[in-house]
């Protein structure tokens, strides 16, 4: 029972770190509207994002069943895994996201968990243990293609809805501007929960009795509560850093970017395509922003997780596996 309790505790900390690092990405533009002397609005924005991410995490039970199956080690590796393998994945992923959060660096939870599974699998069983066809088609292709699909879709929408530079509708309808701003943030946060929760719950389910009711609801409930807690306790660290980089968009552009991000990520989760919400949102923002420097910045942000996050999380998981084996 000890390793099960430890595993579920680490699952909570991983989801807590996910909430601390990810929720701020959905509400950074909301927080940018708050002045330096208005911390209440910033806390309200983080609570708003955390609650909707938590709701998305619970909804994932009904929506993202295929995604949970895709992200289990059994789907990615030919070799069977035990509780020590899962624990090493959880600990490695948790340490990396917490480090990134403390240094105010936004990272992809999807790439973090994937890196921890892949590198530990290669270390323990060799490259031949990887189901390369499954990885290429069901995992890597959606991760790579998702942000570009969002970028192209928003670029097309921007061209089709381009209007003369006259009086903006922000001035004509401030209430609609506010509703669309908060609504697009809620939709993005909700989609984050739907997309990220199954990837963490797939690891947590290993520590429940197979086939029991708790094996279904337990991991998702832990993840949902922890995400909300993480957003409120540490969510400001990454969020305030992102506020400095918020791309200025009018309310129509925000609404379009939020809807496309939420729709694409939610459909991907339903179909079992493990998209990175962070990257899809960056692609949407780049596509609707349209400026060269915004697009280049978004593309750079999409490359770094493959070069930094994935190997770093993997090396941490391998280190934990070595320590567990010695103990």
C-alpha positions in Angstrom: 0.0 0.0 0.0 2.9 2.4 0.6 3.9 2.7 -3.1 0.2 3.3 -4.0 -0.1 6.1 -1.4 3.2 7.6 -2.6 2.1 7.3 -6.2 -1.2 9.1 -5.7 0.5 11.8 -3.6 2.9 12.4 -6.4 0.0 12.5 -8.9 -1.6 15.2 -6.8 1.7 17.2 -6.8 2.1 16.7 -10.6 -1.4 18.0 -11.2 -0.7 20.9 -8.7 2.4 21.8 -10.7 0.3 21.5 -13.9 -2.2 24.0 -12.6 0.6 26.4 -11.4 2.3 26.3 -14.8 -0.6 26.0 -17.3 -3.6 27.9 -15.9 -1.8 31.2 -16.2 -1.4 30.7 -19.9 -5.2 30.8 -20.4 -5.7 33.9 -18.3 -2.6 36.0 -19.0 -4.4 38.4 -21.2 -7.0 38.9 -18.4 -4.3 39.6 -15.9 -2.7 42.1 -18.3 -5.7 44.3 -18.0 -5.2 44.6 -14.2 -3.0 47.4 -13.1 -0.1 46.9 -10.7 -2.3 48.0 -7.8 -5.2 45.6 -8.6 -4.1 42.1 -7.3 -7.7 41.1 -6.7 -8.4 41.0 -10.5 -5.3 38.9 -11.0 -6.4 36.4 -8.3 -9.9 36.4 -9.8 -8.5 35.6 -13.2 -6.4 32.7 -11.8 -9.4 31.4 -9.9 -11.5 31.7 -13.1 -8.9 29.7 -15.1 -8.4 27.2 -12.4 -12.0 26.4 -11.9 -12.6 25.9 -15.6 -9.5 23.8 -15.9 -10.8 21.7 -13.0 -14.2 21.3 -14.7 -12.5 20.3 -17.9 -10.5 17.7 -16.0 -13.7 16.1 -14.6 -15.5 16.3 -18.0 -12.5 14.5 -19.5 -13.9 11.3 -17.9 -16.7 11.4 -20.5 -14.9 13.1 -23.4 -11.3 12.0 -23.5 -11.4 8.3 -22.9 -9.4 7.6 -26.1 -6.7 10.0 -25.0 -6.2 8.2 -21.7 -5.7 5.0 -23.6 -3.1 6.6 -25.9 -1.0 8.0 -23.1 -0.6 4.8 -21.0 2.9 3.4 -21.1 1.4 0.1 -22.3 0.4 1.8 -25.5 3.8 3.4 -26.1 6.1 0.6 -25.0 6.2 -3.1 -26.0 7.5 -4.1 -22.5 5.2 -4.3 -19.5 5.8 -1.7 -16.8 5.5 -1.9 -13.0 4.7 0.5 -10.3 8.3 1.7 -9.9 8.3 2.7 -13.6 5.1 4.7 -13.2 6.4 6.3 -10.0 9.6 7.4 -11.8 7.6 9.0 -14.6 5.4 10.9 -12.1 8.3 12.1 -10.0 10.4 13.1 -13.1 7.6 15.0 -14.7 6.7 16.6 -11.4 10.2 17.8 -10.6 10.6 19.3 -14.1 7.3 21.2 -14.1 8.0 22.5 -10.5 11.5 23.7 -11.5 10.1 25.5 -14.5 7.3 27.1 -12.5 9.7 28.3 -9.8 11.8 29.9 -12.6 8.7 31.3 -14.2 9.1 29.2 -17.4 6.0 28.0 -19.2 6.4 24.3 -20.2 4.3 21.7 -21.9 2.9 19.0 -19.6 2.4 16.7 -22.6 6.0 16.8 -23.6 7.1 16.4 -20.0 5.1 13.2 -19.5 6.0 11.9 -22.9 9.7 12.5 -22.3 9.6 10.8 -18.9 8.0 7.7 -20.5 10.2 7.5 -23.6 13.6 8.0 -22.1 13.0 5.8 -19.1 11.7 3.1 -21.5 14.8 3.4 -23.7 17.0 3.3 -20.6 15.4 0.2 -19.2 14.4 -1.8 -22.3 16.2 -0.3 -25.3 15.0 1.5 -28.4 13.4 -1.7 -29.6 10.8 -1.4 -26.8 9.2 1.6 -28.4 6.1 1.1 -30.6 7.5 3.5 -33.3 4.6 3.3 -35.7 2.1 4.1 -32.9 4.4 6.9 -31.6 4.8 8.5 -35.0 1.2 8.5 -36.1 -0.8 8.7 -32.8 1.5 10.9 -30.7 4.2 12.8 -32.5 2.2 13.8 -35.6 -0.6 15.4 -33.6 1.8 17.2 -31.4 3.8 18.6 -34.3 0.8 19.4 -36.6 -1.6 20.8 -34.0 -0.1 24.3 -33.6 0.4 24.7 -37.4 -3.2 23.7 -38.0 -4.3 26.4 -35.5 -1.9 29.0 -37.1 -3.2 28.3 -40.6 -6.8 28.3 -39.5 -6.5 31.6 -37.7 -4.6 33.2 -40.5 -7.4 32.3 -42.9 -10.0 33.6 -40.4 -8.0 36.9 -40.0 -8.0 37.4 -43.8 -11.7 36.6 -44.2 -12.8 38.9 -41.3 -10.3 41.8 -41.9 -12.1 45.1 -41.6 -11.1 48.7 -42.4 -9.1 50.4 -39.6 -12.0 52.5 -38.4 -13.6 52.8 -35.0 -13.2 49.5 -33.2 -16.1 47.6 -31.8 -14.3 47.5 -28.4 -15.5 51.1 -28.0 -18.9 50.4 -29.2 -19.7 47.4 -27.0 -17.4 47.2 -23.9 -19.8 44.7 -22.3 -19.4 42.3 -25.2 -15.6 42.9 -25.2 -15.5 41.9 -21.5 -17.7 38.9 -22.0 -15.7 37.6 -25.0 -12.4 38.2 -23.2 -13.4 36.2 -20.1 -15.3 33.7 -22.2 -12.4 32.9 -24.5 -10.2 32.4 -21.4 -12.7 30.1 -19.9 -13.0 28.1 -23.1 -9.2 27.7 -23.4 -8.9 26.7 -19.7 -11.7 24.2 -20.0 -10.0 22.7 -23.1 -6.7 22.5 -21.1 -8.4 20.4 -18.5 -10.0 18.0 -21.0 -6.6 17.6 -22.8 -4.2 17.4 -19.8 -6.2 15.4 -17.2 -6.3 12.1 -19.1 -2.5 12.1 -19.5 -2.0 12.4 -15.8 -5.0 10.2 -14.8 -3.6 7.4 -17.1 -0.6 7.3 -14.7 -2.6 7.6 -11.5 -5.1 4.9 -12.5 -2.2 2.4 -12.1 -2.4 2.8 -8.4 -6.1 1.9 -8.1 -7.6 -1.5 -8.2 -8.4 -2.3 -11.9 -12.1 -2.3 -12.8 -13.2 -0.5 -9.6 -15.2 2.7 -9.7 -12.4 4.6 -8.0 -10.0 3.6 -10.8 -12.2 5.8 -13.1 -13.2 8.7 -10.9 -10.3 8.7 -8.4 -7.4 9.9 -10.7 -9.5 12.6 -12.4 -10.8 13.9 -9.1 -7.3 14.1 -7.7 -6.2 15.9 -10.8 -9.1 18.4 -10.8 -8.7 19.4 -7.2 -4.9 19.7 -7.5 -5.1 21.9 -10.7 -7.3 24.4 -9.0 -5.1 24.5 -5.9 -1.9 24.9 -8.0 -3.4 27.8 -10.0 -4.3 29.7 -6.8 -1.0 29.0 -4.9 1.7 29.3 -7.6 -0.2 30.2 -10.7 0.9 33.8 -10.5 4.5 33.0 -11.1 4.3 31.9 -14.8 1.2 34.1 -15.4 2.9 37.4 -14.5 5.8 36.5 -16.7 3.5 35.8 -19.6 1.7 39.1 -19.0 4.9 40.8 -20.3 4.6 38.9 -23.6 0.8 39.2 -24.2 0.1 39.8 -27.8 -2.3 42.8 -28.1 -5.6 41.6 -29.6 -9.0 43.2 -29.8 -12.0 41.3 -28.4 -13.0 39.7 -31.7 -9.5 38.4 -32.2 -9.3 37.1 -28.7 -12.6 35.3 -29.1 -11.6 33.8 -32.4 -8.2 32.6 -31.0 -9.9 31.2 -27.9 -12.7 29.4 -29.8 -10.3 27.8 -32.3 -7.9 26.7 -29.5 -10.7 25.2 -27.4 -12.4 23.5 -30.4 -9.2 22.0 -31.8 -7.9 20.8 -28.5 -11.2 19.4 -27.4 -11.8 17.6 -30.7 -8.2 16.2 -30.5 -8.9 14.9 -27.0 -12.1 13.3 -28.0 -10.3 11.6 -31.0 -7.4 10.6 -28.8 -4.9 13.0 -30.4 -2.5 14.3 -27.7 -2.2 17.9 -28.7 -0.3 20.4 -26.6 -2.7 23.1 -25.6 0.2 25.5 -24.9 1.4 25.1 -28.5 -2.1 25.2 -30.1 -2.8 28.4 -28.2 0.5 29.9 -29.3 -0.3 28.9 -32.9 -3.7 30.5 -32.7 -2.3 33.7 -31.3 0.4 33.8 -34.0 -2.1 33.2 -36.7 -4.5 35.9 -35.6 -1.7 38.3 -34.6 -0.2 38.0 -38.1 3.0 39.9 -37.3 6.3 38.2 -38.3 7.9 38.6 -34.9 4.8 37.0 -33.2 4.9 34.0 -35.6 8.7 33.6 -35.1 8.3 33.8 -31.3 5.5 31.1 -31.4 7.6 28.8 -33.6 10.6 29.1 -31.3 8.3 28.2 -28.4 7.2 25.1 -30.2 10.7 23.9 -30.9 12.1 24.3 -27.4 9.9 21.7 -25.6 11.3 19.0 -28.0 14.9 20.1 -27.4 14.7 20.9 -23.7 11.5 19.7 -21.9 11.3 16.2 -23.3 14.9 15.2 -22.7 15.1 17.0 -19.3 12.0 15.3 -18.0 13.3 12.0 -19.4 16.6 12.3 -17.7 14.9 13.1 -14.4 12.7 10.0 -14.7 15.8 7.9 -15.4 17.6 9.3 -12.4 14.6 8.5 -10.2 14.4 5.0 -11.6 18.1 4.4 -10.8 17.6 5.6 -7.2 14.5 3.5 -6.7 16.3 0.4 -8.1 19.1 1.0 -5.6 16.7 1.5 -2.7 
